[in-house]
Amino acid sequence: MTNFLLIDDINQIVRNINDISEKFSGKTVLLTGGRGFLGRYFMEIFNQINKTVLEEKMKVIVLDNLITAGKEGSEIPNYENIEFINHDVIKAFHYEKKIDYIIHAAGIASPYYYRAYPLETLKVAIDGTENMLKLAESNSAKLVFFSSSEIYGDPDIKNIPTKESYRGNVSCTGPRACYDESKRVGETLCNIFHNIKGVHTNTIRPFNVFGPGMQETDYRVLPNFTSRIKANIPLQIYGTGNQTRTFCYVSDAMEGFIRVILDGVPGESYNIGNPNPEISVVELIKKMELILGKKVNYNIVDYPDSYPADEPNRRCPDILKARIQLKYRPKV
């Protein structure tokens, strides 16, 4: 077990999917972005399923070019039936044996990093997705594309909580466009390959997943705040502090992802997150103060050049479709 992930969480996820995990028996899974935050969880979960559930083991091929993997992601565990290949999904990938599932989780999701790597962010979600879709077509494999809740942009109040049917309010030239728009194009590609070429595709739109294994250098709100609290440095709140989010603990999120992979209705997109509670950034700090039992100092500041402004005021998922079709129930 990699030391930055909690064995209790991995075991809990495996228990939560006990009703469907046998569907991985004897299958081959290709995982892109396998050394990112979510990819590392997939590796641990698949290893645990092989050890404790499946008689006929699943084989997992993990791809990552390690561009944003950091120290944690670069330490690659040596697990039986799991093969790591250093590969950039922007380039075509060839595998001689049959592939059953493709989990396309490669991407540059941190605003700090996609601001620094805008072209790479575009290409991994567009060229990388097309490469994986072609591989899925040639293997008659199921492909699951990791999109983002960012594709919704800044919804008006009538569309919060936000359903999968909402078309989005996104700028194609704003400071977040390289990420938002590339994910939207990736979804379009999945839709085309499903409708025209008959590939079984699903799209996942995660909402603010957090948990052990996030890197301090990730620069998203929870690792950013945690890092500063550890260092006794005042927190920097960008914008007004009134912007709201919902947060989904990683064990709930991973269960939802795997339910999409194994049971997703062909061609459908799914919000995976936790709709409650929706809290502001300032309220989040107050929660941290309750847990820590002390005051947390913070400043409200303008967006730095390294972090894209134009962020949505509210973000909250409607997960009714996942509840009905996938029996998805966040528990934490």
C-alpha positions as CSV (number, residue, x, y, z in Angstrom):
1,M,0.0,0.0,0.0
2,T,1.4,3.4,-1.0
3,N,2.0,5.3,2.2
4,F,0.0,8.4,1.2
5,L,-3.3,6.6,0.7
6,L,-5.3,5.1,3.6
7,I,-5.8,1.4,3.6
8,D,-9.1,1.9,5.3
9,D,-10.4,4.0,2.4
10,I,-9.2,1.5,-0.2
11,N,-10.9,-1.4,1.7
12,Q,-14.1,0.7,2.1
13,I,-14.2,1.4,-1.6
14,V,-13.8,-2.3,-2.4
15,R,-16.6,-3.2,0.0
16,N,-18.8,-0.5,-1.5
17,I,-18.5,-2.0,-5.0
18,N,-18.8,-5.6,-3.9
19,D,-22.0,-6.0,-5.9
20,I,-20.4,-5.2,-9.2
21,S,-16.6,-5.8,-9.0
22,E,-16.8,-9.4,-10.3
23,K,-17.4,-7.8,-13.7
24,F,-13.6,-7.0,-13.8
25,S,-12.9,-10.8,-13.7
26,G,-10.4,-11.7,-16.4
27,K,-10.6,-8.3,-18.1
28,T,-7.9,-6.0,-19.3
29,V,-8.1,-2.4,-18.2
30,L,-6.1,0.5,-19.7
31,L,-5.7,3.4,-17.3
32,T,-4.3,6.8,-18.5
33,G,-3.1,9.3,-16.0
34,G,-2.5,6.5,-13.7
35,R,0.0,8.3,-11.4
36,G,-2.2,11.4,-10.8
37,F,-4.3,11.8,-7.6
38,L,-7.2,9.7,-8.9
39,G,-5.1,7.4,-11.0
40,R,-3.1,6.3,-7.9
41,Y,-6.4,5.3,-6.2
42,F,-7.4,3.3,-9.2
43,M,-4.2,1.4,-9.1
44,E,-4.6,0.6,-5.4
45,I,-8.2,-0.4,-5.7
46,F,-7.5,-2.7,-8.7
47,N,-4.7,-4.3,-6.8
48,Q,-6.9,-4.9,-3.8
49,I,-9.7,-6.3,-6.0
50,N,-7.2,-8.7,-7.5
51,K,-5.9,-9.8,-4.1
52,T,-9.2,-10.1,-2.2
53,V,-12.1,-10.5,-4.7
54,L,-11.2,-12.0,-8.1
55,E,-10.3,-15.6,-8.8
56,E,-9.5,-14.7,-12.4
57,K,-7.4,-11.6,-12.0
58,M,-7.8,-8.4,-14.0
59,K,-4.8,-7.1,-15.9
60,V,-4.2,-3.3,-15.7
61,I,-2.0,-1.3,-18.1
62,V,-1.1,2.1,-16.6
63,L,0.0,5.0,-18.8
64,D,1.4,8.3,-17.5
65,N,4.1,10.7,-18.7
66,L,4.6,11.9,-15.1
67,I,4.6,15.6,-16.1
68,T,2.6,16.6,-13.0
69,A,2.9,13.4,-11.0
70,G,5.2,14.9,-8.4
71,K,7.2,12.9,-5.9
72,E,4.2,10.7,-4.8
73,G,3.2,9.8,-8.4
74,S,6.8,9.1,-9.5
75,E,7.1,6.3,-6.9
76,I,5.5,3.5,-8.9
77,P,4.5,0.4,-6.9
78,N,5.4,-3.0,-8.3
79,Y,2.1,-4.9,-8.3
80,E,1.3,-8.3,-9.9
81,N,-0.9,-7.9,-12.9
82,I,-0.4,-4.2,-13.1
83,E,2.1,-2.9,-15.7
84,F,3.3,0.8,-15.8
85,I,4.3,2.3,-19.2
86,N,5.7,5.9,-19.4
87,H,3.7,7.2,-22.3
88,D,2.2,10.6,-23.4
89,V,-1.4,10.0,-24.5
90,I,-1.0,12.8,-27.0
91,K,0.9,10.2,-29.1
92,A,-0.9,7.1,-30.4
93,F,-0.6,4.0,-28.2
94,H,-0.5,0.4,-29.5
95,Y,-1.1,-2.7,-27.5
96,E,-1.0,-6.2,-28.9
97,K,-3.5,-7.9,-26.7
98,K,-7.2,-7.3,-26.2
99,I,-8.4,-4.4,-24.1
100,D,-11.8,-4.4,-22.4
101,Y,-12.0,-1.1,-20.6
102,I,-10.2,2.2,-21.2
103,I,-10.3,4.7,-18.3
104,H,-9.1,8.0,-19.8
105,A,-8.2,9.9,-16.6
106,A,-5.1,11.7,-18.0
107,G,-5.3,15.5,-17.8
108,I,-3.9,18.6,-16.2
109,A,-6.7,19.5,-13.7
110,S,-5.0,22.0,-11.3
111,P,-5.6,25.6,-12.4
112,Y,-2.0,26.4,-11.5
113,Y,-0.7,23.8,-13.9
114,Y,-3.1,24.3,-16.7
115,R,-2.2,28.0,-16.6
116,A,1.4,26.9,-17.0
117,Y,0.8,24.2,-19.6
118,P,-2.2,25.5,-21.7
119,L,-1.3,23.7,-24.9
120,E,-0.5,20.4,-23.2
121,T,-3.9,20.8,-21.3
122,L,-5.7,21.2,-24.7
123,K,-3.9,18.3,-26.4
124,V,-4.3,15.7,-23.7
125,A,-8.1,16.3,-23.6
126,I,-8.5,16.5,-27.4
127,D,-5.7,14.5,-29.1
128,G,-5.3,12.1,-26.2
129,T,-9.1,11.5,-26.1
130,E,-9.2,10.8,-29.8
131,N,-6.3,8.4,-29.6
132,M,-8.0,6.5,-26.8
133,L,-11.3,6.4,-28.7
134,K,-9.6,4.9,-31.7
135,L,-8.0,2.3,-29.5
136,A,-11.4,1.6,-27.9
137,E,-13.0,1.2,-31.4
138,S,-10.3,-1.2,-32.6
139,N,-10.7,-3.3,-29.4
140,S,-14.5,-3.1,-29.1
141,A,-13.7,-1.7,-25.6
142,K,-15.7,0.5,-23.4
143,L,-14.2,4.0,-22.9
144,V,-14.8,6.2,-19.9
145,F,-13.7,9.8,-20.3
146,F,-12.9,12.0,-17.2
147,S,-14.3,15.4,-18.1
148,S,-14.9,18.0,-15.4
149,S,-17.6,20.0,-13.6
150,E,-15.8,23.0,-15.1
151,I,-17.6,22.3,-18.4
152,Y,-20.7,23.9,-16.9
153,G,-18.9,27.2,-16.4
154,D,-20.8,29.7,-14.2
155,P,-24.4,28.4,-14.1
156,D,-27.3,30.8,-13.3
157,I,-29.3,30.2,-10.2
158,K,-32.0,28.2,-12.0
159,N,-29.4,25.6,-12.9
160,I,-28.0,24.9,-9.4
161,P,-27.9,22.1,-8.4
162,T,-26.6,21.4,-12.0
163,K,-28.0,18.6,-14.1
164,E,-26.1,16.8,-16.8
165,S,-28.5,18.3,-19.3
166,Y,-27.3,21.8,-18.6
167,R,-25.3,23.0,-21.6
168,G,-22.9,25.3,-19.8
169,N,-22.0,28.9,-19.6
170,V,-18.3,28.9,-20.6
171,S,-16.0,31.4,-22.2
172,C,-13.9,30.1,-25.1
173,T,-11.3,32.8,-24.5
174,G,-11.3,33.2,-20.7
175,P,-8.3,32.3,-18.5
176,R,-9.8,28.8,-17.8
177,A,-10.7,28.1,-21.5
178,C,-7.8,25.7,-22.2
179,Y,-9.2,23.4,-19.6
180,D,-12.9,24.0,-19.8
181,E,-13.2,24.0,-23.6
182,S,-10.8,21.1,-24.1
183,K,-13.0,18.9,-21.8
184,R,-16.1,20.0,-23.7
185,V,-14.4,19.0,-27.0
186,G,-13.4,15.7,-25.4
187,E,-17.0,15.0,-24.6
188,T,-18.0,15.9,-28.2
189,L,-15.5,13.4,-29.5
190,C,-16.9,10.7,-27.2
191,N,-20.4,11.5,-28.4
192,I,-19.3,11.3,-32.1
193,F,-17.5,7.9,-31.6
194,H,-20.6,6.6,-29.7
195,N,-23.2,7.7,-32.2
196,I,-21.2,7.2,-35.5
197,K,-18.8,4.4,-34.7
198,G,-20.8,2.5,-32.0
199,V,-18.1,2.8,-29.3
200,H,-19.6,2.4,-25.8
201,T,-18.5,5.7,-24.2
202,N,-19.4,7.3,-20.8
203,T,-18.3,10.7,-19.5
204,I,-17.7,11.4,-15.8
205,R,-17.9,15.0,-14.5
206,P,-16.3,15.0,-11.1
207,F,-17.1,17.7,-8.5
208,N,-14.3,18.8,-6.2
209,V,-12.9,15.4,-5.1
210,F,-10.5,15.6,-2.1
211,G,-8.7,13.2,0.2
212,P,-5.3,11.7,1.2
213,G,-2.8,11.7,-1.6
214,M,-3.4,15.3,-2.9
215,Q,-0.1,17.1,-3.3
216,E,0.6,20.3,-1.4
217,T,1.8,21.7,-4.7
218,D,-1.5,20.9,-6.3
219,Y,-2.7,24.5,-5.5
220,R,-6.4,23.6,-5.3
221,V,-8.2,24.9,-2.3
222,L,-8.0,22.1,0.2
223,P,-4.3,21.1,-0.2
224,N,-3.5,24.8,-0.6
225,F,-5.1,25.7,2.7
226,T,-3.8,22.7,4.5
227,S,-0.2,23.4,3.4
228,R,-0.5,27.0,4.7
229,I,-2.0,25.9,8.0
230,K,0.8,23.5,8.5
231,A,3.4,26.2,7.9
232,N,1.5,28.8,10.1
233,I,1.1,31.1,7.1
234,P,-2.2,33.1,6.6
235,L,-4.5,31.6,4.0
236,Q,-4.9,33.6,0.7
237,I,-8.6,33.6,-0.5
238,Y,-8.8,34.6,-4.1
239,G,-11.7,36.8,-5.2
240,T,-14.4,37.5,-2.6
241,G,-14.5,34.3,-0.5
242,N,-18.3,34.0,-1.1
243,Q,-17.9,31.6,-4.0
244,T,-19.4,28.2,-3.0
245,R,-18.4,24.6,-3.7
246,T,-19.4,21.1,-2.6
247,F,-16.7,18.6,-1.8
248,C,-16.7,14.9,-2.4
249,Y,-14.5,12.6,-0.3
250,V,-12.4,10.3,-2.4
251,S,-13.9,7.1,-1.2
252,D,-17.3,8.2,-2.4
253,A,-16.0,9.6,-5.7
254,M,-14.0,6.4,-6.5
255,E,-17.1,4.3,-5.9
256,G,-19.1,6.5,-8.3
257,F,-16.4,6.3,-10.9
258,I,-16.2,2.5,-10.9
259,R,-20.0,2.3,-11.0
260,V,-19.9,4.4,-14.2
261,I,-17.1,2.2,-15.6
262,L,-19.0,-1.0,-15.0
263,D,-22.6,0.0,-15.3
264,G,-22.8,3.3,-17.1
265,V,-25.6,3.4,-19.8
266,P,-23.9,3.7,-23.2
267,G,-23.5,7.3,-24.4
268,E,-24.4,8.9,-21.0
269,S,-22.6,11.5,-18.9
270,Y,-22.7,11.4,-15.1
271,N,-22.1,14.0,-12.4
272,I,-20.1,12.3,-9.6
273,G,-19.9,14.3,-6.4
274,N,-21.7,15.1,-3.2
275,P,-24.4,17.8,-3.4
276,N,-24.3,18.5,0.3
277,P,-23.2,20.7,1.9
278,E,-22.7,23.6,-0.5
279,I,-20.4,26.0,1.4
280,S,-18.5,29.2,0.7
281,V,-14.7,29.4,1.0
282,V,-15.0,31.5,4.1
283,E,-17.4,28.9,5.6
284,L,-14.9,26.2,4.7
285,I,-12.3,28.0,6.8
286,K,-14.7,28.2,9.7
287,K,-15.2,24.4,9.5
288,M,-11.4,24.0,9.6
289,E,-11.3,26.2,12.7
290,L,-13.8,24.0,14.5
291,I,-11.8,20.9,13.7
292,L,-8.4,22.5,14.7
293,G,-9.8,24.2,17.8
294,K,-8.0,27.5,16.9
295,K,-8.4,30.5,14.8
296,V,-7.1,30.4,11.2
297,N,-5.8,33.7,9.8
298,Y,-6.7,34.5,6.2
299,N,-6.6,37.4,3.7
300,I,-8.9,38.1,0.8
301,V,-6.7,39.0,-2.2
302,D,-7.0,39.5,-5.9
303,Y,-6.3,36.5,-8.2
304,P,-2.5,36.1,-8.7
305,D,-1.2,35.9,-12.3
306,S,-0.4,32.2,-11.8
307,Y,-4.1,31.4,-11.0
308,P,-6.9,31.9,-13.5
309,A,-9.7,34.2,-12.5
310,D,-13.2,33.9,-14.0
311,E,-14.0,31.0,-11.6
312,P,-17.7,30.1,-11.2
313,N,-19.6,31.6,-8.3
314,R,-21.3,28.4,-7.3
315,R,-20.7,24.7,-8.0
316,C,-23.2,22.0,-6.9
317,P,-24.1,18.8,-8.7
318,D,-27.5,17.2,-9.2
319,I,-26.7,13.5,-9.0
320,L,-30.2,12.1,-9.5
321,K,-29.2,10.3,-12.7
322,A,-26.3,8.5,-11.0
323,R,-28.5,7.6,-8.0
324,I,-31.2,6.0,-10.3
325,Q,-29.0,4.4,-13.0
326,L,-26.0,3.4,-10.9
327,K,-27.2,3.2,-7.3
328,Y,-24.7,5.8,-6.4
329,R,-25.0,7.1,-2.8
330,P,-22.3,9.3,-1.3
331,K,-21.8,8.2,2.3
332,V,-19.2,10.6,3.8
